[in-house]
Amino acid sequence: MMLERGDHEVYHEPFSSIVVQGHTPVGERTATSHDELLKLLEERARERRVFVKETTEYDYLGSGGERIAEVGVHTFIVRDPRQVIPSHYAMNPDMTCTEVGYGHQVALARRAQVASGQRPLVIEAEDLLADTAGTVARYCRHLGIPYLASALSWQPGDQRVWSRTRQWHREAAHSSGFTSSHRTYAQTIANNEFLAACYRQHLPHYRVMCAWART
């Protein structure tokens, strides 16, 4: 959606790229640390609106990204871990429970609240699917950007910005709007004890984020 809007310079998972690759491009330059990345993003934001989409798979706050919570306006999207965990495991069977990311998400959200003095906006993925227009309109009001109904649909296709993680975005590449995924997985929290343990570990964090979304 943010790519479709066309009024933001979009960066796709640059902080995780620092963790995985040790570098990430920012315009014509390259950042090799979280702090350097933040400084380059701040420079870009002086001239244009910048949007960063990121996962909370890694502990950025504990790996040189202490300033992340202080830069920009933070918003979060959260989805039921009962569905997220089997999906993640299907893509990455070597995953650790920590990489599911809800704990990191709560830590970052709380740090952002302290830095800004107000609670960050949290969107539940289920609400985005049930009432796309209303949820996106609320999101835009929070950010102070125009609501563009035209950005709620797009032409299917791959996107250069997610080239590093293309295998994780196959469904997104075939999408033309916000739709539910009906995929099923052989390994779930019902039949895999490791996944069940991950679910139990992250459920309290998920509930924190849901409470924020509903207040």
Backbone as a chain_set.jsonl record, in Angstrom:
{"seq": "MMLERGDHEVYHEPFSSIVVQGHTPVGERTATSHDELLKLLEERARERRVFVKETTEYDYLGSGGERIAEVGVHTFIVRDPRQVIPSHYAMNPDMTCTEVGYGHQVALARRAQVASGQRPLVIEAEDLLADTAGTVARYCRHLGIPYLASALSWQPGDQRVWSRTRQWHREAAHSSGFTSSHRTYAQTIANNEFLAACYRQHLPHYRVMCAWART", "coords": {"N": [[0.823, -1.205, 0.0], [1.898, 1.281, 0.812], [3.891, 1.598, -1.079], [2.285, 1.8, -3.34], [1.007, 4.224, -2.894], [2.891, 6.207, -3.575], [3.87, 8.583, -2.543], [5.811, 8.436, -0.675], [9.194, 7.652, 0.175], [10.198, 4.45, 0.195], [11.452, 2.012, 2.402], [12.433, -1.281, 2.818], [12.6, -3.441, 5.355], [15.233, -2.611, 6.354], [16.73, -2.608, 8.75], [16.825, -5.273, 9.562], [18.281, -6.176, 7.426], [20.772, -5.112, 7.998], [21.444, -6.757, 10.164], [21.445, -9.334, 8.962], [22.959, -9.139, 6.547], [24.897, -7.273, 7.059], [24.906, -4.81, 5.935], [23.056, -2.207, 4.207], [21.354, -0.573, 1.514], [20.85, 2.967, 1.234], [19.378, 5.192, -0.541], [21.831, 6.45, -2.594], [23.851, 5.646, -1.014], [25.444, 3.507, 1.492], [24.597, 1.862, 4.432], [26.166, 0.506, 7.303], [25.643, -0.082, 9.88], [23.189, 0.021, 12.537], [22.989, 2.573, 13.686], [24.216, 4.213, 11.784], [22.458, 3.771, 9.683], [20.096, 4.945, 10.707], [20.885, 7.646, 10.778], [21.237, 8.187, 8.038], [18.643, 7.743, 7.095], [17.323, 9.786, 8.431], [18.481, 11.976, 7.146], [17.456, 11.616, 4.54], [14.777, 11.992, 5.082], [14.553, 14.692, 5.482], [14.063, 15.831, 3.077], [11.971, 14.489, 1.862], [9.03, 12.441, 2.425], [9.508, 9.561, 4.337], [9.103, 6.096, 4.559], [9.426, 3.263, 6.545], [9.33, -0.151, 6.493], [9.418, -2.785, 8.721], [10.416, -5.853, 10.316], [10.134, -7.504, 13.534], [11.914, -9.47, 14.098], [14.493, -9.564, 15.044], [16.588, -8.36, 17.763], [16.885, -5.27, 17.725], [17.24, -3.073, 19.382], [19.059, -3.987, 21.21], [21.316, -4.32, 19.741], [22.869, -2.192, 18.802], [20.977, -0.407, 17.92], [19.786, 1.498, 19.584], [18.721, 4.065, 19.302], [16.557, 3.82, 17.651], [13.883, 3.897, 18.559], [13.563, 6.575, 19.019], [13.44, 7.931, 16.681], [11.466, 9.206, 14.096], [7.947, 8.34, 13.539], [6.393, 5.762, 15.167], [4.545, 2.922, 14.281], [2.599, -0.056, 14.668], [1.825, -3.33, 13.49], [-0.031, -6.176, 14.262], [-0.515, -9.679, 14.496], [-2.39, -12.67, 15.047], [-0.511, -15.002, 16.819], [-0.981, -17.714, 16.605], [-1.414, -18.183, 13.968], [0.749, -16.958, 12.771], [3.109, -18.276, 13.646], [3.21, -21.04, 12.583], [3.381, -20.324, 9.879], [5.79, -18.9, 9.749], [7.548, -20.924, 10.529], [7.259, -22.74, 8.435], [8.586, -21.399, 6.414], [11.077, -21.072, 7.551], [12.473, -23.486, 8.977], [14.539, -23.692, 10.782], [14.218, -21.781, 12.66], [14.331, -19.85, 15.722], [12.548, -19.604, 18.847], [12.597, -16.989, 19.803], [12.869, -15.472, 17.497], [10.34, -15.233, 16.467], [9.311, -12.874, 17.364], [7.448, -11.261, 18.886], [8.1, -10.491, 21.501], [10.276, -8.74, 21.087], [8.87, -6.828, 19.69], [7.069, -5.74, 21.578], [8.933, -4.652, 23.374], [10.117, -2.669, 21.789], [7.887, -1.089, 21.198], [7.192, -0.158, 23.729], [9.487, 1.314, 24.346], [9.319, 3.237, 22.368], [7.036, 4.549, 23.192], [7.929, 5.768, 25.552], [9.859, 7.456, 24.462], [8.379, 9.188, 22.808], [6.303, 10.064, 24.359], [3.71, 9.312, 24.011], [1.372, 6.665, 23.392], [2.177, 4.332, 20.876], [0.471, 3.826, 17.736], [-1.305, 0.838, 17.281], [-2.194, -1.656, 15.081], [-4.434, -4.256, 14.441], [-4.028, -7.067, 12.414], [-6.244, -8.523, 11.662], [-8.312, -6.664, 11.843], [-7.585, -4.953, 9.806], [-8.107, -6.519, 7.585], [-10.849, -7.033, 7.876], [-12.062, -4.511, 7.828], [-10.87, -2.735, 5.729], [-10.749, -0.13, 4.503], [-11.657, 1.58, 6.582], [-9.79, 1.047, 8.61], [-7.34, 1.742, 7.421], [-7.845, 4.434, 6.942], [-7.952, 5.388, 9.567], [-5.316, 4.887, 10.287], [-3.97, 6.644, 8.572], [-4.929, 9.115, 9.5], [-3.757, 9.153, 12.014], [-1.063, 9.42, 11.341], [-1.09, 11.784, 10.016], [-1.262, 12.013, 7.246], [-2.553, 12.102, 3.849], [-5.534, 10.229, 3.207], [-5.67, 7.78, 0.81], [-7.738, 6.269, -1.222], [-7.241, 4.96, -3.566], [-4.882, 3.611, -3.175], [-5.439, 1.244, -1.958], [-5.593, -0.896, -3.566], [-3.704, -2.66, -6.06], [-1.505, -3.467, -8.804], [-0.631, -6.843, -9.331], [2.676, -8.11, -8.733], [6.284, -8.395, -8.588], [8.492, -6.662, -6.309], [11.163, -4.423, -6.314], [12.227, -3.479, -3.903], [11.97, -5.504, -2.035], [13.779, -7.474, -2.69], [15.813, -8.916, -1.353], [14.425, -10.537, 0.417], [12.676, -11.981, -1.116], [11.536, -14.575, -1.293], [9.9, -14.704, 0.888], [7.779, -13.169, 0.216], [6.05, -14.048, -1.722], [3.263, -14.463, -1.847], [2.411, -11.852, -1.442], [3.397, -10.702, -3.773], [1.676, -11.743, -5.633], [-0.663, -10.613, -4.981], [-3.436, -8.261, -5.1], [-4.556, -6.569, -3.388], [-5.718, -6.126, 0.026], [-6.124, -9.153, 1.375], [-7.316, -12.192, 2.914], [-5.213, -14.926, 3.824], [-5.5, -18.303, 3.001], [-3.937, -20.448, 3.488], [-2.83, -23.625, 4.657], [-0.933, -25.487, 7.082], [1.387, -28.148, 7.578], [2.731, -28.465, 9.974], [1.788, -27.314, 13.068], [0.751, -25.368, 15.97], [-0.763, -27.164, 17.245], [0.144, -29.729, 16.755], [2.88, -29.804, 16.975], [5.304, -29.668, 19.298], [7.425, -27.892, 19.714], [6.568, -25.608, 18.282], [4.271, -25.115, 19.709], [5.379, -24.429, 22.179], [6.653, -22.068, 21.455], [4.42, -20.54, 20.89], [3.233, -20.338, 23.44], [5.216, -18.857, 24.663], [5.105, -16.389, 23.341], [2.487, -15.523, 23.461], [1.684, -13.898, 25.764], [2.976, -11.443, 25.119], [1.755, -10.823, 22.691], [-0.829, -10.382, 23.604], [-0.454, -8.035, 25.06], [0.075, -6.193, 22.983], [-2.355, -6.369, 21.611], [-4.089, -5.307, 23.514], [-3.227, -2.678, 23.527], [-3.995, -2.002, 20.954], [-6.711, -1.948, 21.178], [-7.477, 0.12, 22.772]], "CA": [[0.0, 0.0, 0.0], [2.743, 2.47, 0.879], [4.512, 1.727, -2.395], [1.25, 2.217, -4.279], [0.714, 5.635, -2.667], [3.802, 6.986, -4.404], [4.288, 9.849, -1.929], [6.834, 8.145, 0.329], [10.353, 6.838, -0.194], [9.932, 3.258, 1.0], [12.566, 1.112, 2.709], [11.881, -2.571, 3.212], [13.396, -4.227, 6.299], [16.662, -2.253, 6.32], [17.425, -2.954, 9.995], [17.127, -6.703, 9.517], [19.356, -6.338, 6.446], [22.022, -4.87, 8.727], [21.729, -7.961, 10.952], [21.67, -10.503, 8.112], [23.991, -8.919, 5.527], [25.914, -6.34, 7.536], [24.804, -3.537, 5.211], [21.805, -1.971, 3.483], [21.442, 0.675, 0.746], [19.963, 4.091, 1.524], [19.65, 6.042, -1.689], [23.085, 6.114, -3.273], [24.847, 5.319, 0.0], [25.283, 2.219, 2.146], [24.748, 1.862, 5.889], [26.729, -0.751, 7.806], [25.252, -0.23, 11.287], [21.882, 0.595, 12.804], [23.114, 4.003, 13.931], [24.474, 4.863, 10.493], [21.203, 3.69, 8.943], [19.201, 5.968, 11.237], [21.351, 8.964, 10.345], [20.959, 8.332, 6.608], [17.194, 7.877, 6.938], [16.975, 11.141, 8.875], [18.876, 12.873, 6.067], [16.497, 11.472, 3.449], [13.48, 12.508, 5.529], [14.543, 16.157, 5.444], [13.682, 16.241, 1.729], [10.79, 13.756, 1.404], [8.489, 11.515, 3.405], [10.161, 8.249, 4.326], [8.382, 5.027, 5.253], [10.252, 2.074, 6.768], [8.619, -1.359, 6.92], [10.408, -3.638, 9.371], [9.969, -6.941, 11.176], [10.798, -7.491, 14.847], [12.554, -10.784, 14.223], [15.76, -9.415, 15.754], [16.64, -7.389, 18.85], [17.628, -4.113, 17.228], [17.58, -2.207, 20.5], [20.219, -4.549, 21.887], [22.423, -4.565, 18.803], [23.33, -0.938, 18.213], [19.874, 0.415, 17.432], [19.117, 2.11, 20.73], [18.04, 5.292, 18.915], [15.441, 3.55, 16.735], [12.615, 4.335, 19.151], [13.525, 8.03, 19.108], [13.432, 8.501, 15.33], [10.252, 9.0, 13.329], [6.701, 7.961, 14.2], [6.313, 4.31, 15.14], [3.254, 2.241, 14.296], [2.806, -1.499, 14.704], [0.759, -4.224, 13.086], [0.118, -7.417, 15.012], [-1.369, -10.754, 13.996], [-2.5, -13.801, 15.958], [0.645, -15.899, 16.687], [-1.437, -19.059, 16.234], [-1.273, -18.252, 12.514], [2.081, -16.485, 12.371], [4.193, -19.215, 13.969], [3.343, -22.086, 11.559], [3.811, -19.712, 8.623], [7.223, -18.615, 9.884], [8.265, -22.203, 10.579], [7.252, -23.327, 7.087], [9.612, -20.718, 5.635], [12.365, -21.153, 8.223], [12.397, -24.55, 9.983], [15.628, -23.534, 11.754], [13.935, -20.597, 13.464], [14.278, -19.932, 17.18], [11.324, -18.995, 19.369], [12.781, -15.539, 19.932], [12.733, -14.849, 16.187], [8.932, -14.968, 16.164], [9.401, -11.422, 17.408], [6.494, -10.477, 19.672], [8.813, -9.905, 22.632], [11.004, -7.586, 20.578], [7.885, -5.824, 19.3], [6.602, -5.066, 22.793], [10.033, -3.847, 23.905], [10.279, -1.491, 20.942], [6.7, -0.249, 21.37], [7.301, 0.514, 25.036], [10.554, 2.31, 24.253], [8.793, 4.324, 21.54], [6.109, 5.301, 24.034], [8.737, 6.606, 26.439], [10.55, 8.477, 23.67], [7.443, 10.15, 22.217], [5.345, 10.53, 25.344], [2.374, 8.82, 23.71], [1.338, 5.269, 22.987], [2.165, 4.157, 19.423], [-0.699, 3.192, 17.144], [-1.187, -0.589, 16.996], [-3.258, -2.152, 14.212], [-4.558, -5.707, 14.35], [-4.151, -7.487, 11.02], [-7.603, -8.981, 11.438], [-9.124, -5.468, 11.6], [-7.213, -4.447, 8.482], [-8.795, -7.34, 6.593], [-12.298, -6.929, 8.043], [-12.475, -3.153, 7.462], [-9.643, -2.175, 5.174], [-10.829, 1.315, 4.296], [-11.748, 2.252, 7.869], [-8.536, 0.88, 9.349], [-6.309, 2.549, 6.765], [-8.177, 5.839, 7.183], [-7.514, 5.677, 10.936], [-3.857, 4.895, 10.235], [-3.543, 7.886, 7.915], [-5.207, 10.231, 10.421], [-2.743, 9.128, 13.067], [0.21, 9.888, 10.788], [-1.237, 13.097, 9.413], [-1.061, 11.934, 5.798], [-3.847, 11.949, 3.18], [-6.071, 8.891, 2.938], [-5.772, 7.58, -0.629], [-8.469, 5.032, -1.474], [-6.651, 4.292, -4.733], [-3.727, 2.806, -2.758], [-5.893, 0.007, -1.336], [-5.454, -1.975, -4.558], [-2.498, -2.486, -6.865], [-1.255, -4.516, -9.782], [0.288, -7.869, -8.828], [4.018, -8.054, -9.293], [7.405, -8.354, -7.659], [8.952, -5.321, -5.994], [12.624, -4.38, -6.155], [12.626, -3.186, -2.533], [12.024, -6.7, -1.193], [14.551, -8.482, -3.422], [16.565, -9.79, -0.433], [13.515, -11.471, 1.097], [11.637, -12.27, -2.116], [10.848, -15.844, -1.039], [8.914, -14.477, 1.945], [6.752, -12.254, -0.27], [5.433, -14.601, -2.936], [1.826, -14.171, -1.833], [2.261, -10.407, -1.639], [3.661, -10.406, -5.178], [0.515, -12.165, -6.418], [-1.856, -9.957, -4.451], [-3.871, -6.995, -5.692], [-5.211, -5.842, -2.31], [-5.643, -6.775, 1.329], [-6.984, -10.338, 1.408], [-6.913, -13.227, 3.866], [-4.538, -16.117, 3.315], [-6.179, -19.526, 3.432], [-2.969, -21.541, 3.485], [-2.744, -24.494, 5.831], [0.437, -25.953, 7.288], [1.471, -29.484, 8.162], [3.181, -28.309, 11.351], [1.061, -26.236, 13.733], [0.916, -25.414, 17.424], [-1.571, -28.279, 17.742], [0.8, -31.032, 16.585], [4.331, -29.654, 17.068], [5.537, -29.13, 20.632], [8.286, -26.715, 19.61], [5.727, -24.483, 17.888], [3.383, -24.845, 20.841], [6.172, -23.713, 23.181], [6.826, -20.703, 20.933], [3.131, -19.866, 21.066], [3.085, -19.999, 24.861], [6.2, -17.822, 24.983], [4.772, -15.103, 22.743], [1.097, -15.145, 23.693], [1.55, -12.72, 26.651], [3.389, -10.242, 24.389], [0.688, -10.551, 21.735], [-1.962, -9.807, 24.334], [-0.106, -6.648, 25.365], [-0.114, -5.404, 21.773], [-3.793, -6.311, 21.32], [-4.676, -4.376, 24.473], [-2.916, -1.336, 23.031], [-4.774, -1.777, 19.73], [-8.139, -1.834, 21.476], [-7.719, 1.253, 23.669]], "C": [[0.862, 1.262, 0.0], [3.521, 2.673, -0.418], [3.512, 2.278, -3.405], [0.916, 3.702, -4.119], [1.598, 6.535, -3.53], [4.291, 8.278, -3.789], [5.281, 9.643, -0.795], [8.006, 7.414, -0.335], [10.336, 5.639, 0.748], [11.194, 2.415, 1.155], [12.001, -0.151, 3.34], [12.887, -3.343, 4.068], [14.889, -3.888, 6.275], [17.41, -2.628, 7.593], [17.741, -4.448, 10.054], [18.197, -6.988, 8.469], [20.716, -6.085, 7.085], [22.418, -6.114, 9.507], [22.161, -9.11, 10.055], [22.87, -10.322, 7.19], [25.151, -8.056, 6.015], [25.871, -5.003, 6.835], [23.42, -3.432, 4.577], [21.917, -0.664, 2.722], [20.44, 1.706, 1.233], [20.236, 5.133, 0.444], [20.901, 5.555, -2.4], [24.178, 5.691, -2.298], [24.53, 3.978, 0.647], [25.523, 2.37, 3.639], [25.266, 0.506, 6.33], [26.452, -0.953, 9.295], [23.874, 0.386, 11.461], [21.971, 2.113, 12.973], [23.359, 4.765, 12.633], [23.206, 4.866, 9.646], [20.23, 4.771, 9.403], [19.602, 7.357, 10.759], [21.052, 9.204, 8.871], [19.465, 8.481, 6.354], [16.732, 9.269, 7.362], [17.347, 12.168, 7.805], [17.87, 12.827, 4.927], [15.166, 12.121, 3.817], [13.421, 14.024, 5.569], [13.998, 16.662, 4.101], [12.379, 15.6, 1.255], [10.257, 12.908, 2.542], [9.144, 10.153, 3.226], [9.312, 7.266, 5.124], [9.299, 3.81, 5.349], [9.348, 0.943, 7.238], [9.657, -2.304, 7.496], [9.722, -4.764, 10.125], [10.626, -6.774, 12.546], [11.399, -8.865, 15.129], [13.806, -10.715, 15.095], [15.661, -8.329, 16.831], [17.492, -6.202, 18.413], [18.07, -3.203, 18.367], [18.841, -2.679, 21.218], [21.411, -4.792, 20.986], [22.8, -3.287, 18.05], [22.223, -0.024, 17.724], [19.098, 1.101, 18.534], [18.312, 3.347, 20.358], [16.803, 5.055, 18.054], [14.134, 4.109, 17.277], [12.462, 5.849, 19.167], [13.349, 8.698, 17.754], [12.117, 8.19, 14.632], [9.036, 8.719, 14.201], [6.54, 6.456, 14.043], [4.867, 3.838, 15.174], [3.532, 0.747, 14.186], [1.577, -2.227, 14.171], [1.017, -5.568, 13.747], [-0.908, -8.426, 14.508], [-1.317, -11.923, 14.969], [-1.319, -14.758, 15.771], [0.262, -17.332, 16.355], [-1.298, -19.277, 14.728], [0.138, -17.892, 12.061], [3.143, -17.563, 12.53], [4.298, -20.359, 12.957], [3.82, -21.538, 10.219], [5.308, -19.44, 8.64], [8.029, -19.916, 9.83], [8.327, -22.862, 9.204], [8.321, -22.7, 6.2], [10.999, -20.916, 6.218], [12.316, -22.207, 9.323], [13.522, -24.511, 11.016], [15.396, -22.344, 12.686], [14.077, -20.903, 14.957], [12.97, -19.292, 17.636], [11.44, -17.48, 19.425], [12.53, -14.823, 18.618], [11.284, -14.621, 15.781], [8.633, -13.491, 16.395], [8.444, -10.636, 18.262], [7.152, -9.813, 20.886], [9.582, -8.667, 22.222], [10.035, -6.458, 20.223], [7.387, -5.038, 20.512], [7.692, -4.161, 23.356], [10.214, -2.557, 23.108], [9.099, -0.538, 21.109], [6.768, 0.517, 22.69], [8.372, 1.589, 25.009], [10.095, 3.507, 23.413], [7.812, 5.179, 22.327], [6.86, 6.249, 24.961], [9.358, 7.766, 25.657], [9.602, 9.573, 23.186], [6.478, 10.743, 23.223], [3.921, 10.129, 25.057], [2.449, 7.387, 23.196], [1.314, 5.157, 21.463], [0.855, 3.518, 18.952], [-0.394, 1.724, 16.862], [-2.415, -1.02, 16.206], [-3.267, -3.67, 14.267], [-4.785, -6.086, 12.887], [-5.576, -7.912, 10.697], [-8.546, -7.805, 11.171], [-8.842, -4.896, 10.215], [-7.938, -5.22, 7.386], [-10.31, -7.159, 6.668], [-12.836, -5.57, 7.598], [-11.26, -2.406, 6.946], [-9.701, -0.656, 5.095], [-10.844, 2.062, 5.632], [-10.455, 2.192, 8.646], [-7.428, 1.727, 8.744], [-6.581, 4.034, 6.963], [-7.729, 6.259, 8.588], [-5.987, 5.771, 11.002], [-3.357, 6.219, 9.652], [-3.795, 9.097, 8.805], [-4.144, 10.314, 11.501], [-1.422, 9.717, 12.572], [0.126, 11.293, 10.205], [-0.934, 13.111, 7.93], [-2.419, 11.734, 5.132], [-4.242, 10.474, 3.061], [-6.282, 8.776, 1.433], [-6.45, 6.235, -0.892], [-7.854, 4.252, -2.629], [-5.494, 3.377, -4.354], [-4.13, 1.493, -2.103], [-5.889, -1.163, -2.315], [-4.263, -1.646, -5.45], [-2.407, -3.624, -7.872], [-0.32, -5.563, -9.195], [1.663, -7.727, -9.479], [5.083, -7.999, -8.217], [7.825, -6.905, -7.439], [10.452, -5.349, -5.712], [13.011, -4.228, -4.695], [12.688, -4.429, -1.657], [12.83, -7.835, -1.845], [15.3, -9.434, -2.488], [15.68, -10.863, 0.185], [12.38, -11.901, 0.171], [10.861, -13.544, -1.797], [9.78, -15.71, 0.044], [7.709, -13.689, 1.438], [6.074, -12.751, -1.553], [3.943, -14.302, -2.987], [1.583, -12.683, -2.047], [2.451, -10.043, -3.11], [2.482, -10.782, -6.065], [-0.762, -11.461, -5.991], [-2.196, -8.705, -5.247], [-4.604, -6.143, -4.661], [-5.054, -6.598, -1.007], [-6.635, -7.939, 1.364], [-6.441, -11.343, 2.41], [-6.191, -14.356, 3.146], [-5.231, -17.349, 3.871], [-5.234, -20.73, 3.424], [-3.048, -22.33, 4.783], [-1.333, -25.073, 5.892], [0.427, -27.313, 7.966], [1.859, -29.416, 9.633], [2.499, -27.094, 11.972], [1.32, -26.315, 15.231], [0.108, -26.555, 18.031], [-0.845, -29.616, 17.67], [2.324, -30.978, 16.69], [4.65, -28.965, 18.392], [6.449, -27.911, 20.61], [7.463, -25.481, 19.254], [4.756, -24.112, 19.003], [4.109, -24.063, 21.936], [6.422, -22.269, 22.745], [5.548, -19.897, 21.126], [2.947, -19.435, 22.518], [4.031, -18.865, 25.253], [5.73, -16.446, 24.502], [3.344, -14.646, 23.004], [0.953, -13.949, 24.634], [1.932, -11.412, 25.953], [2.322, -9.841, 23.371], [-0.499, -9.895, 22.43], [-1.708, -8.364, 24.737], [-0.382, -5.767, 24.15], [-1.594, -5.289, 21.408], [-4.49, -5.337, 22.258], [-4.421, -2.937, 24.035], [-3.781, -1.014, 21.808], [-6.229, -1.45, 20.052], [-8.47, -0.698, 22.447], [-7.363, 2.564, 23.001]], "O": [[0.579, 2.207, -0.737], [3.78, 3.811, -0.81], [3.857, 3.126, -4.229], [0.579, 4.368, -5.098], [1.123, 7.495, -4.136], [5.048, 9.012, -4.424], [5.563, 10.572, -0.039], [7.821, 6.657, -1.288], [10.448, 5.8, 1.963], [11.905, 2.141, 0.188], [11.198, -0.095, 4.272], [13.897, -3.835, 3.565], [15.723, -4.789, 6.184], [18.6, -2.937, 7.535], [18.801, -4.843, 10.54], [18.95, -7.951, 8.612], [21.696, -6.756, 6.761], [23.589, -6.492, 9.519], [23.142, -9.791, 10.353], [23.7, -11.221, 7.056], [26.247, -8.101, 5.458], [26.708, -4.14, 7.101], [22.709, -4.425, 4.429], [22.52, 0.281, 3.23], [19.316, 1.365, 1.601], [21.22, 5.869, 0.519], [21.006, 4.383, -2.761], [25.304, 5.41, -2.708], [23.484, 3.383, 0.388], [26.532, 2.936, 4.061], [24.857, -0.525, 5.797], [26.969, -1.891, 9.902], [23.436, 1.182, 10.63], [21.127, 2.849, 12.463], [22.783, 5.829, 12.409], [22.913, 5.85, 8.967], [19.608, 5.439, 8.576], [18.746, 8.154, 10.377], [20.656, 10.306, 8.492], [19.06, 9.26, 5.491], [15.855, 9.859, 6.73], [16.607, 13.127, 7.583], [17.471, 13.868, 4.404], [14.507, 12.725, 2.971], [12.334, 14.59, 5.68], [13.526, 17.795, 4.008], [11.743, 16.116, 0.335], [10.961, 12.679, 3.525], [9.31, 9.665, 2.108], [8.861, 7.573, 6.228], [9.879, 3.381, 4.352], [8.677, 1.064, 8.263], [10.662, -2.598, 6.848], [8.566, -4.632, 10.526], [11.564, -5.992, 12.697], [11.386, -9.346, 16.262], [14.142, -11.67, 15.795], [14.76, -7.491, 16.803], [18.686, -6.147, 18.706], [19.157, -2.626, 18.317], [19.596, -1.874, 21.763], [22.401, -5.394, 21.401], [23.017, -3.297, 16.838], [22.505, 1.036, 17.166], [17.883, 1.268, 18.431], [17.322, 3.656, 21.021], [16.072, 6.001, 17.757], [13.365, 4.725, 16.539], [11.35, 6.357, 19.314], [13.132, 9.908, 17.686], [11.699, 7.033, 14.582], [9.084, 8.84, 15.425], [6.548, 5.934, 12.928], [4.068, 4.297, 15.99], [4.573, 0.337, 13.673], [0.442, -1.795, 14.376], [2.153, -6.041, 13.785], [-2.026, -8.065, 14.142], [-0.306, -12.134, 15.638], [-1.134, -15.282, 14.673], [1.099, -18.094, 15.87], [-1.092, -20.4, 14.268], [0.654, -18.451, 11.092], [3.983, -17.746, 11.648], [5.407, -20.635, 12.498], [4.571, -22.2, 9.504], [6.009, -19.714, 7.666], [9.062, -19.991, 9.165], [9.336, -23.474, 8.851], [8.896, -23.369, 5.341], [11.988, -20.93, 5.485], [12.137, -21.863, 10.491], [13.463, -25.221, 12.019], [16.301, -21.95, 13.423], [13.96, -22.049, 15.39], [12.358, -18.526, 16.892], [10.48, -16.77, 19.126], [12.035, -13.696, 18.609], [11.027, -13.879, 14.833], [7.795, -12.914, 15.702], [8.603, -9.42, 18.367], [6.793, -8.694, 21.251], [9.552, -7.653, 22.921], [10.336, -5.282, 20.427], [7.297, -3.812, 20.467], [7.415, -3.035, 23.769], [10.436, -1.489, 23.678], [9.282, 0.679, 21.157], [6.437, 1.702, 22.748], [8.189, 2.661, 25.585], [10.44, 4.651, 23.711], [7.762, 6.396, 22.148], [6.464, 7.402, 25.131], [9.381, 8.904, 26.125], [9.971, 10.747, 23.154], [5.895, 11.8, 22.981], [3.006, 10.546, 25.768], [3.461, 6.96, 22.64], [0.506, 5.824, 20.817], [0.219, 2.764, 19.689], [0.641, 1.398, 16.28], [-3.546, -0.772, 16.623], [-2.217, -4.302, 14.15], [-5.627, -5.499, 12.207], [-6.06, -7.686, 9.588], [-9.473, -7.924, 10.37], [-9.748, -4.415, 9.535], [-8.337, -4.643, 6.375], [-10.982, -7.135, 5.637], [-13.936, -5.484, 7.054], [-10.696, -1.556, 7.635], [-8.795, 0.027, 5.573], [-10.134, 3.054, 5.801], [-10.059, 3.174, 9.275], [-6.662, 2.36, 9.47], [-5.644, 4.814, 7.136], [-7.193, 7.351, 8.774], [-5.439, 6.631, 11.69], [-2.431, 6.831, 10.184], [-2.968, 10.008, 8.861], [-3.687, 11.399, 11.861], [-0.744, 10.432, 13.31], [1.15, 11.92, 9.933], [-0.413, 14.096, 7.406], [-3.349, 11.246, 5.774], [-3.402, 9.601, 2.845], [-6.996, 9.587, 0.843], [-5.813, 5.186, -0.797], [-7.935, 3.025, -2.666], [-5.151, 2.468, -5.109], [-3.264, 0.703, -1.728], [-6.156, -2.299, -1.924], [-3.869, -0.487, -5.573], [-3.14, -4.61, -7.793], [0.7, -5.202, -8.608], [1.787, -7.284, -10.621], [4.819, -7.607, -7.081], [7.554, -6.033, -8.265], [10.94, -6.196, -4.964], [14.023, -4.788, -4.272], [13.382, -4.427, -0.64], [12.584, -9.011, -1.576], [15.418, -10.623, -2.783], [16.14, -11.974, 0.446], [11.262, -12.154, 0.62], [9.649, -13.592, -2.007], [8.855, -16.52, 0.105], [6.718, -13.553, 2.155], [5.589, -11.958, -2.359], [3.414, -13.931, -4.035], [0.651, -12.298, -2.754], [1.749, -9.178, -3.634], [2.305, -10.201, -7.136], [-1.824, -11.686, -6.572], [-1.36, -8.162, -5.969], [-5.201, -5.123, -5.003], [-4.337, -7.596, -0.943], [-7.848, -7.726, 1.381], [-5.249, -11.345, 2.717], [-6.515, -14.696, 2.008], [-5.514, -17.428, 5.067], [-5.673, -21.879, 3.36], [-3.297, -21.78, 5.855], [-0.631, -25.138, 4.883], [-0.421, -27.597, 8.812], [1.38, -30.208, 10.445], [2.619, -25.98, 11.464], [2.019, -27.212, 15.704], [0.279, -26.878, 19.206], [-1.163, -30.538, 18.422], [2.99, -31.998, 16.513], [4.301, -27.8, 18.582], [6.264, -26.99, 21.405], [7.64, -24.423, 19.858], [4.457, -22.937, 19.213], [3.542, -23.156, 22.545], [6.404, -21.356, 23.57], [5.591, -18.719, 21.482], [2.552, -18.301, 22.791], [3.687, -18.017, 26.076], [5.939, -15.447, 25.19], [3.029, -13.477, 22.782], [0.165, -13.05, 24.339], [1.288, -10.386, 26.169], [2.024, -8.657, 23.211], [-1.1, -8.961, 21.898], [-2.633, -7.553, 24.758], [-1.004, -4.713, 24.277], [-2.041, -4.238, 20.949], [-5.393, -4.614, 21.836], [-5.296, -2.08, 24.158], [-4.242, 0.116, 21.649], [-6.899, -0.755, 19.287], [-9.611, -0.571, 22.891], [-7.503, 3.625, 23.609]]}, "num_chains": 1, "name": "protein.A"}
